[in-house]
Amino acid sequence: MTLSTSQAPHRCLLHLDASPRHDGSFSRQLSQIFVSLWQQANPNHDIVYRDIGTSPIPHIDESWVATYEAEPEQRTPQMQAAIALSDTLIDELMAADCYVFGIPMYNLTVPSSFKAYIDQIARRDRTLHLNNGTLQEPLQAKKLMVITTRKFNYRPGSGREDRDFLQPYLTAIFNILGLTDITYIHADRLASDPAEQQQSMNDAMTAIHRLAPIF
Ligand SMILES: Cc1cc2nc3c(=O)[nH]c(=O)nc-3n(C[C@H](O)[C@H](O)[C@H](O)COP(=O)(O)O)c2cc1C
């Protein structure tokens, strides 16, 4: 049965950018194209934007960890305050049903800004798939599109495939959060000669044009 637009469930896309640069950022350019195409295919649905590249997420600190380790019912108001941002980020994740993340590769993996984000959203009391033997499934039905940019080619056969710690890391951590529907689009060879760089961007854009409208 096909649902009409009015019957279709309301959707929300969380769009996140992690590049610290605006001018010339390839990942921002590609994630924005993805969002525009998704919006055309899903008019009147919600898009929430979070820019951790230029508004960095703080690293977790001592009071955060103390709160994380305390049982929720033992948390004082001060402890609640220490994880308030974490709660906000998790609420934002849960309110969306799909995500597009634009992430540059830095030193073979995600930028530290994105690692700080992961540390804030991975919480045993809220998002870990398995908590004390009990299944929690907050992210299980969600889907994630990761658009990465990098200078070199790490694809199978490139000779560098064992140095891509970005994709295996993201897959592992989001699987632990219960999210297994993950697609990657890699724009690589971005420091190569202009023709090769353009070809790589064109290939990424072709994939985005194909996948964004059906995401
Ligand atoms: C600090 C830093 C580390 C980087 N590390 C890598 C790397 O390990 N491998 C790689 O292929 N490219 C690396 N690059 C290149 C970036 O991934 C590339 O410039 C990418 O386009 C950055 O994304 P953006 O254009 O959205 O800012 C690095 C760039 C910077 C600034």
The ligand as a Tripos MOL2 file, in Angstrom:
@<TRIPOS>MOLECULE
LIG
   31    33     1     0     0
SMALL
NO_CHARGES

@<TRIPOS>ATOM
      1 C1         44.7670   18.1340   10.3570 C.3       1 LIG1
      2 C2         44.4860   17.4040    9.0700 C.ar      1 LIG1
      3 C3         44.6760   16.0370    9.0050 C.ar      1 LIG1
      4 C4         44.4000   15.3460    7.8270 C.ar      1 LIG1
      5 N1         44.5960   14.0000    7.7860 N.ar      1 LIG1
      6 C5         44.3290   13.3240    6.6370 C.ar      1 LIG1
      7 C6         44.5430   11.9300    6.5660 C.ar      1 LIG1
      8 O1         44.9310   11.2800    7.5220 O.2       1 LIG1
      9 N2         44.2830   11.3060    5.3780 N.ar      1 LIG1
     10 C7         43.8170   11.9840    4.2750 C.ar      1 LIG1
     11 O2         43.6060   11.3700    3.2570 O.2       1 LIG1
     12 N3         43.5970   13.3110    4.3320 N.ar      1 LIG1
     13 C8         43.8480   14.0020    5.4760 C.ar      1 LIG1
     14 N4         43.6290   15.3400    5.5470 N.ar      1 LIG1
     15 C9         43.0390   16.0210    4.3720 C.3       1 LIG1
     16 C10        41.5580   16.2790    4.5900 C.3       1 LIG1
     17 O3         40.8530   15.0890    4.8750 O.3       1 LIG1
     18 C11        40.9710   16.9160    3.3250 C.3       1 LIG1
     19 O4         41.5830   18.1750    3.1490 O.3       1 LIG1
     20 C12        39.4660   17.0740    3.3770 C.3       1 LIG1
     21 O5         39.0590   17.6890    2.1890 O.3       1 LIG1
     22 C13        39.0310   17.9130    4.5710 C.3       1 LIG1
     23 O6         37.5950   18.0490    4.5650 O.3       1 LIG1
     24 P1         36.9230   19.4700    4.2700 P.3       1 LIG1
     25 O7         37.3070   19.8030    2.8450 O.co2     1 LIG1
     26 O8         35.4630   19.2590    4.4200 O.co2     1 LIG1
     27 O9         37.4480   20.4600    5.2540 O.co2     1 LIG1
     28 C14        43.9070   16.0570    6.6980 C.ar      1 LIG1
     29 C15        43.7130   17.4510    6.7780 C.ar      1 LIG1
     30 C16        44.0000   18.1110    7.9460 C.ar      1 LIG1
     31 C17        43.7830   19.6110    8.0210 C.3       1 LIG1
@<TRIPOS>BOND
     1     1     2 1
     2     2     3 ar
     3     2    30 ar
     4     3     4 ar
     5     4     5 ar
     6     4    28 ar
     7     5     6 ar
     8     6     7 ar
     9     6    13 1
    10     7     8 2
    11     7     9 ar
    12     9    10 ar
    13    10    11 2
    14    10    12 ar
    15    12    13 ar
    16    13    14 ar
    17    14    15 1
    18    14    28 ar
    19    15    16 1
    20    16    17 1
    21    16    18 1
    22    18    19 1
    23    18    20 1
    24    20    21 1
    25    20    22 1
    26    22    23 1
    27    23    24 1
    28    24    25 2
    29    24    26 1
    30    24    27 1
    31    28    29 ar
    32    29    30 ar
    33    30    31 1
@<TRIPOS>SUBSTRUCTURE
     1 LIG1         1 GROUP 0 **** ****
